Amino acid sequence: MTKDERQPVAELGYEAARDELVEVVTLLERGGLDLDASLALWERGEALAARCEEHLAGARDRIEKALNTED
């Protein structure tokens, strides 16, 4: 998938963001990319990791609210 074809990070669900993050890490670990491509991948990976954390924080909040309403 080219850079122009990728879905904006803000629109990704948890699983999609996690799966793409795994791909980014694999590409970076493999190496062989020029500096600009590596930096672009790194930045995308950072954004994907932040998106995953947003989803996890939201899920954590929902669980805590559900547990608190049972009391």
Backbone as XML, in Angstrom:
<?xml version="1.0"?>
<chain id="A" units="angstrom">
  <residue number="1" name="MET">
    <atom name="N" x="0.854" y="-1.171" z="0.000"/>
    <atom name="CA" x="0.000" y="0.000" z="0.000"/>
    <atom name="C" x="0.902" y="1.237" z="0.000"/>
  </residue>
  <residue number="2" name="THR">
    <atom name="N" x="0.654" y="2.152" z="-0.889"/>
    <atom name="CA" x="1.477" y="3.353" z="-0.955"/>
    <atom name="C" x="1.028" y="4.348" z="0.101"/>
  </residue>
  <residue number="3" name="LYS">
    <atom name="N" x="1.878" y="5.334" z="0.322"/>
    <atom name="CA" x="1.581" y="6.353" z="1.321"/>
    <atom name="C" x="0.245" y="7.040" z="1.045"/>
  </residue>
  <residue number="4" name="ASP">
    <atom name="N" x="-0.043" y="7.295" z="-0.236"/>
    <atom name="CA" x="-1.289" y="7.970" z="-0.600"/>
    <atom name="C" x="-2.519" y="7.094" z="-0.409"/>
  </residue>
  <residue number="5" name="GLU">
    <atom name="N" x="-2.355" y="5.774" z="-0.396"/>
    <atom name="CA" x="-3.482" y="4.848" z="-0.283"/>
    <atom name="C" x="-3.818" y="4.504" z="1.163"/>
  </residue>
  <residue number="6" name="ARG">
    <atom name="N" x="-2.922" y="4.839" z="2.085"/>
    <atom name="CA" x="-3.144" y="4.476" z="3.487"/>
    <atom name="C" x="-4.280" y="5.294" z="4.097"/>
  </residue>
  <residue number="7" name="GLN">
    <atom name="N" x="-5.046" y="4.625" z="4.915"/>
    <atom name="CA" x="-6.139" y="5.279" z="5.635"/>
    <atom name="C" x="-5.537" y="6.180" z="6.718"/>
  </residue>
  <residue number="8" name="PRO">
    <atom name="N" x="-6.113" y="7.338" z="6.942"/>
    <atom name="CA" x="-5.611" y="8.193" z="8.024"/>
    <atom name="C" x="-5.645" y="7.440" z="9.358"/>
  </residue>
  <residue number="9" name="VAL">
    <atom name="N" x="-4.619" y="7.635" z="10.151"/>
    <atom name="CA" x="-4.502" y="6.936" z="11.430"/>
    <atom name="C" x="-5.721" y="7.186" z="12.318"/>
  </residue>
  <residue number="10" name="ALA">
    <atom name="N" x="-6.225" y="8.392" z="12.308"/>
    <atom name="CA" x="-7.371" y="8.744" z="13.171"/>
    <atom name="C" x="-8.627" y="7.960" z="12.832"/>
  </residue>
  <residue number="11" name="GLU">
    <atom name="N" x="-8.680" y="7.368" z="11.651"/>
    <atom name="CA" x="-9.862" y="6.605" z="11.229"/>
    <atom name="C" x="-9.722" y="5.103" z="11.492"/>
  </residue>
  <residue number="12" name="LEU">
    <atom name="N" x="-8.567" y="4.672" z="11.971"/>
    <atom name="CA" x="-8.324" y="3.241" z="12.154"/>
    <atom name="C" x="-8.875" y="2.736" z="13.477"/>
  </residue>
  <residue number="13" name="GLY">
    <atom name="N" x="-9.437" y="1.538" z="13.432"/>
    <atom name="CA" x="-9.826" y="0.848" z="14.645"/>
    <atom name="C" x="-8.592" y="0.245" z="15.289"/>
  </residue>
  <residue number="14" name="TYR">
    <atom name="N" x="-8.766" y="-0.295" z="16.475"/>
    <atom name="CA" x="-7.631" y="-0.839" z="17.214"/>
    <atom name="C" x="-6.900" y="-1.926" z="16.435"/>
  </residue>
  <residue number="15" name="GLU">
    <atom name="N" x="-7.627" y="-2.906" z="15.949"/>
    <atom name="CA" x="-6.992" y="-4.037" z="15.273"/>
    <atom name="C" x="-6.253" y="-3.603" z="14.019"/>
  </residue>
  <residue number="16" name="ALA">
    <atom name="N" x="-6.858" y="-2.715" z="13.233"/>
    <atom name="CA" x="-6.212" y="-2.236" z="12.011"/>
    <atom name="C" x="-4.937" y="-1.461" z="12.347"/>
  </residue>
  <residue number="17" name="ALA">
    <atom name="N" x="-4.993" y="-0.608" z="13.362"/>
    <atom name="CA" x="-3.816" y="0.162" z="13.767"/>
    <atom name="C" x="-2.725" y="-0.772" z="14.288"/>
  </residue>
  <residue number="18" name="ARG">
    <atom name="N" x="-3.095" y="-1.747" z="15.088"/>
    <atom name="CA" x="-2.124" y="-2.700" z="15.630"/>
    <atom name="C" x="-1.471" y="-3.506" z="14.523"/>
  </residue>
  <residue number="19" name="ASP">
    <atom name="N" x="-2.271" y="-3.992" z="13.576"/>
    <atom name="CA" x="-1.728" y="-4.797" z="12.486"/>
    <atom name="C" x="-0.773" y="-3.990" z="11.610"/>
  </residue>
  <residue number="20" name="GLU">
    <atom name="N" x="-1.146" y="-2.748" z="11.324"/>
    <atom name="CA" x="-0.253" y="-1.915" z="10.513"/>
    <atom name="C" x="1.014" y="-1.576" z="11.290"/>
  </residue>
  <residue number="21" name="LEU">
    <atom name="N" x="0.898" y="-1.369" z="12.591"/>
    <atom name="CA" x="2.070" y="-1.099" z="13.414"/>
    <atom name="C" x="3.042" y="-2.276" z="13.368"/>
  </residue>
  <residue number="22" name="VAL">
    <atom name="N" x="2.533" y="-3.481" z="13.407"/>
    <atom name="CA" x="3.382" y="-4.670" z="13.299"/>
    <atom name="C" x="4.122" y="-4.665" z="11.958"/>
  </residue>
  <residue number="23" name="GLU">
    <atom name="N" x="3.417" y="-4.313" z="10.891"/>
    <atom name="CA" x="4.043" y="-4.233" z="9.568"/>
    <atom name="C" x="5.145" y="-3.174" z="9.536"/>
  </residue>
  <residue number="24" name="VAL">
    <atom name="N" x="4.883" y="-2.024" z="10.130"/>
    <atom name="CA" x="5.871" y="-0.949" z="10.164"/>
    <atom name="C" x="7.124" y="-1.404" z="10.907"/>
  </residue>
  <residue number="25" name="VAL">
    <atom name="N" x="6.945" y="-2.022" z="12.050"/>
    <atom name="CA" x="8.086" y="-2.501" z="12.837"/>
    <atom name="C" x="8.884" y="-3.525" z="12.040"/>
  </residue>
  <residue number="26" name="THR">
    <atom name="N" x="8.193" y="-4.429" z="11.378"/>
    <atom name="CA" x="8.873" y="-5.452" z="10.570"/>
    <atom name="C" x="9.710" y="-4.807" z="9.472"/>
  </residue>
  <residue number="27" name="LEU">
    <atom name="N" x="9.144" y="-3.835" z="8.779"/>
    <atom name="CA" x="9.881" y="-3.146" z="7.714"/>
    <atom name="C" x="11.096" y="-2.411" z="8.263"/>
  </residue>
  <residue number="28" name="LEU">
    <atom name="N" x="10.937" y="-1.749" z="9.383"/>
    <atom name="CA" x="12.056" y="-1.029" z="9.972"/>
    <atom name="C" x="13.152" y="-1.981" z="10.444"/>
  </residue>
  <residue number="29" name="GLU">
    <atom name="N" x="12.750" y="-3.100" z="11.026"/>
    <atom name="CA" x="13.733" y="-4.079" z="11.488"/>
    <atom name="C" x="14.482" y="-4.724" z="10.332"/>
  </residue>
  <residue number="30" name="ARG">
    <atom name="N" x="13.807" y="-4.896" z="9.223"/>
    <atom name="CA" x="14.421" y="-5.510" z="8.050"/>
    <atom name="C" x="15.524" y="-4.611" z="7.497"/>
  </residue>
  <residue number="31" name="GLY">
    <atom name="N" x="15.315" y="-3.302" z="7.590"/>
    <atom name="CA" x="16.322" y="-2.344" z="7.124"/>
    <atom name="C" x="16.332" y="-2.226" z="5.618"/>
  </residue>
  <residue number="32" name="GLY">
    <atom name="N" x="17.366" y="-1.571" z="5.109"/>
    <atom name="CA" x="17.521" y="-1.432" z="3.678"/>
    <atom name="C" x="16.768" y="-0.259" z="3.077"/>
  </residue>
  <residue number="33" name="LEU">
    <atom name="N" x="16.094" y="0.529" z="3.907"/>
    <atom name="CA" x="15.342" y="1.682" z="3.417"/>
    <atom name="C" x="16.223" y="2.922" z="3.491"/>
  </residue>
  <residue number="34" name="ASP">
    <atom name="N" x="15.941" y="3.884" z="2.621"/>
    <atom name="CA" x="16.688" y="5.127" z="2.724"/>
    <atom name="C" x="16.194" y="5.917" z="3.942"/>
  </residue>
  <residue number="35" name="LEU">
    <atom name="N" x="16.922" y="6.960" z="4.289"/>
    <atom name="CA" x="16.619" y="7.711" z="5.494"/>
    <atom name="C" x="15.215" y="8.305" z="5.471"/>
  </residue>
  <residue number="36" name="ASP">
    <atom name="N" x="14.814" y="8.896" z="4.357"/>
    <atom name="CA" x="13.483" y="9.505" z="4.284"/>
    <atom name="C" x="12.373" y="8.475" z="4.469"/>
  </residue>
  <residue number="37" name="ALA">
    <atom name="N" x="12.520" y="7.322" z="3.843"/>
    <atom name="CA" x="11.512" y="6.269" z="3.978"/>
    <atom name="C" x="11.472" y="5.741" z="5.410"/>
  </residue>
  <residue number="38" name="SER">
    <atom name="N" x="12.641" y="5.585" z="6.009"/>
    <atom name="CA" x="12.698" y="5.113" z="7.395"/>
    <atom name="C" x="12.040" y="6.099" z="8.343"/>
  </residue>
  <residue number="39" name="LEU">
    <atom name="N" x="12.320" y="7.382" z="8.152"/>
    <atom name="CA" x="11.716" y="8.399" z="9.013"/>
    <atom name="C" x="10.204" y="8.454" z="8.833"/>
  </residue>
  <residue number="40" name="ALA">
    <atom name="N" x="9.742" y="8.348" z="7.610"/>
    <atom name="CA" x="8.301" y="8.357" z="7.353"/>
    <atom name="C" x="7.628" y="7.160" z="8.024"/>
  </residue>
  <residue number="41" name="LEU">
    <atom name="N" x="8.265" y="6.001" z="7.928"/>
    <atom name="CA" x="7.716" y="4.810" z="8.587"/>
    <atom name="C" x="7.716" y="4.980" z="10.102"/>
  </residue>
  <residue number="42" name="TRP">
    <atom name="N" x="8.804" y="5.518" z="10.632"/>
    <atom name="CA" x="8.894" y="5.738" z="12.078"/>
    <atom name="C" x="7.766" y="6.652" z="12.547"/>
  </residue>
  <residue number="43" name="GLU">
    <atom name="N" x="7.545" y="7.750" z="11.822"/>
    <atom name="CA" x="6.488" y="8.683" z="12.190"/>
    <atom name="C" x="5.113" y="8.023" z="12.122"/>
  </residue>
  <residue number="44" name="ARG">
    <atom name="N" x="4.896" y="7.223" z="11.087"/>
    <atom name="CA" x="3.617" y="6.505" z="10.969"/>
    <atom name="C" x="3.473" y="5.536" z="12.141"/>
  </residue>
  <residue number="45" name="GLY">
    <atom name="N" x="4.553" y="4.852" z="12.482"/>
    <atom name="CA" x="4.517" y="3.924" z="13.606"/>
    <atom name="C" x="4.192" y="4.605" z="14.919"/>
  </residue>
  <residue number="46" name="GLU">
    <atom name="N" x="4.778" y="5.771" z="15.142"/>
    <atom name="CA" x="4.484" y="6.538" z="16.366"/>
    <atom name="C" x="3.004" y="6.908" z="16.412"/>
  </residue>
  <residue number="47" name="ALA">
    <atom name="N" x="2.470" y="7.355" z="15.285"/>
    <atom name="CA" x="1.051" y="7.724" z="15.226"/>
    <atom name="C" x="0.164" y="6.499" z="15.450"/>
  </residue>
  <residue number="48" name="LEU">
    <atom name="N" x="0.549" y="5.368" z="14.879"/>
    <atom name="CA" x="-0.224" y="4.137" z="15.063"/>
    <atom name="C" x="-0.202" y="3.684" z="16.518"/>
  </residue>
  <residue number="49" name="ALA">
    <atom name="N" x="0.960" y="3.761" z="17.157"/>
    <atom name="CA" x="1.074" y="3.373" z="18.565"/>
    <atom name="C" x="0.204" y="4.275" z="19.436"/>
  </residue>
  <residue number="50" name="ALA">
    <atom name="N" x="0.194" y="5.571" z="19.136"/>
    <atom name="CA" x="-0.648" y="6.500" z="19.897"/>
    <atom name="C" x="-2.123" y="6.179" z="19.688"/>
  </residue>
  <residue number="51" name="ARG">
    <atom name="N" x="-2.493" y="5.817" z="18.470"/>
    <atom name="CA" x="-3.897" y="5.465" z="18.184"/>
    <atom name="C" x="-4.300" y="4.216" z="18.962"/>
  </residue>
  <residue number="52" name="CYS">
    <atom name="N" x="-3.418" y="3.232" z="19.008"/>
    <atom name="CA" x="-3.706" y="2.019" z="19.783"/>
    <atom name="C" x="-3.911" y="2.374" z="21.251"/>
  </residue>
  <residue number="53" name="GLU">
    <atom name="N" x="-3.067" y="3.246" z="21.783"/>
    <atom name="CA" x="-3.202" y="3.653" z="23.178"/>
    <atom name="C" x="-4.516" y="4.385" z="23.418"/>
  </residue>
  <residue number="54" name="GLU">
    <atom name="N" x="-4.948" y="5.195" z="22.459"/>
    <atom name="CA" x="-6.248" y="5.872" z="22.588"/>
    <atom name="C" x="-7.378" y="4.854" z="22.719"/>
  </residue>
  <residue number="55" name="HIS">
    <atom name="N" x="-7.338" y="3.842" z="21.861"/>
    <atom name="CA" x="-8.383" y="2.813" z="21.917"/>
    <atom name="C" x="-8.340" y="2.062" z="23.242"/>
  </residue>
  <residue number="56" name="LEU">
    <atom name="N" x="-7.140" y="1.710" z="23.692"/>
    <atom name="CA" x="-7.016" y="0.974" z="24.947"/>
    <atom name="C" x="-7.463" y="1.824" z="26.133"/>
  </residue>
  <residue number="57" name="ALA">
    <atom name="N" x="-7.127" y="3.096" z="26.123"/>
    <atom name="CA" x="-7.560" y="3.984" z="27.210"/>
    <atom name="C" x="-9.084" y="4.108" z="27.218"/>
  </residue>
  <residue number="58" name="GLY">
    <atom name="N" x="-9.676" y="4.202" z="26.039"/>
    <atom name="CA" x="-11.132" y="4.270" z="25.947"/>
    <atom name="C" x="-11.786" y="3.002" z="26.472"/>
  </residue>
  <residue number="59" name="ALA">
    <atom name="N" x="-11.220" y="1.869" z="26.134"/>
    <atom name="CA" x="-11.762" y="0.595" z="26.610"/>
    <atom name="C" x="-11.616" y="0.488" z="28.127"/>
  </residue>
  <residue number="60" name="ARG">
    <atom name="N" x="-10.464" y="0.930" z="28.627"/>
    <atom name="CA" x="-10.221" y="0.903" z="30.073"/>
    <atom name="C" x="-11.243" y="1.776" z="30.798"/>
  </residue>
  <residue number="61" name="ASP">
    <atom name="N" x="-11.512" y="2.965" z="30.260"/>
    <atom name="CA" x="-12.503" y="3.857" z="30.867"/>
    <atom name="C" x="-13.894" y="3.227" z="30.883"/>
  </residue>
  <residue number="62" name="ARG">
    <atom name="N" x="-14.259" y="2.591" z="29.777"/>
    <atom name="CA" x="-15.576" y="1.959" z="29.704"/>
    <atom name="C" x="-15.705" y="0.833" z="30.719"/>
  </residue>
  <residue number="63" name="ILE">
    <atom name="N" x="-14.644" y="0.056" z="30.889"/>
    <atom name="CA" x="-14.666" y="-1.047" z="31.857"/>
    <atom name="C" x="-14.793" y="-0.498" z="33.276"/>
  </residue>
  <residue number="64" name="GLU">
    <atom name="N" x="-14.011" y="0.538" z="33.574"/>
    <atom name="CA" x="-14.070" y="1.134" z="34.915"/>
    <atom name="C" x="-15.454" y="1.701" z="35.204"/>
  </residue>
  <residue number="65" name="LYS">
    <atom name="N" x="-16.066" y="2.350" z="34.236"/>
    <atom name="CA" x="-17.424" y="2.890" z="34.420"/>
    <atom name="C" x="-18.436" y="1.771" z="34.647"/>
  </residue>
  <residue number="66" name="ALA">
    <atom name="N" x="-18.280" y="0.697" z="33.885"/>
    <atom name="CA" x="-19.198" y="-0.438" z="34.053"/>
    <atom name="C" x="-19.043" y="-1.072" z="35.420"/>
  </residue>
  <residue number="67" name="LEU">
    <atom name="N" x="-17.821" y="-1.194" z="35.873"/>
    <atom name="CA" x="-17.585" y="-1.768" z="37.197"/>
    <atom name="C" x="-18.112" y="-0.855" z="38.303"/>
  </residue>
  <residue number="68" name="ASN">
    <atom name="N" x="-17.978" y="0.439" z="38.118"/>
    <atom name="CA" x="-18.448" y="1.391" z="39.127"/>
    <atom name="C" x="-19.969" y="1.461" z="39.206"/>
  </residue>
  <residue number="69" name="THR">
    <atom name="N" x="-20.666" y="1.204" z="38.102"/>
    <atom name="CA" x="-22.128" y="1.250" z="38.132"/>
    <atom name="C" x="-22.718" y="0.009" z="38.800"/>
  </residue>
  <residue number="70" name="GLU">
    <atom name="N" x="-21.926" y="-1.045" z="38.903"/>
    <atom name="CA" x="-22.405" y="-2.268" z="39.566"/>
    <atom name="C" x="-22.425" y="-2.125" z="41.076"/>
  </residue>
  <residue number="71" name="ASP">
    <atom name="N" x="-21.640" y="-1.176" z="41.614"/>
    <atom name="CA" x="-21.539" y="-1.015" z="43.053"/>
    <atom name="C" x="-22.759" y="-0.432" z="43.627"/>
  </residue>
</chain>
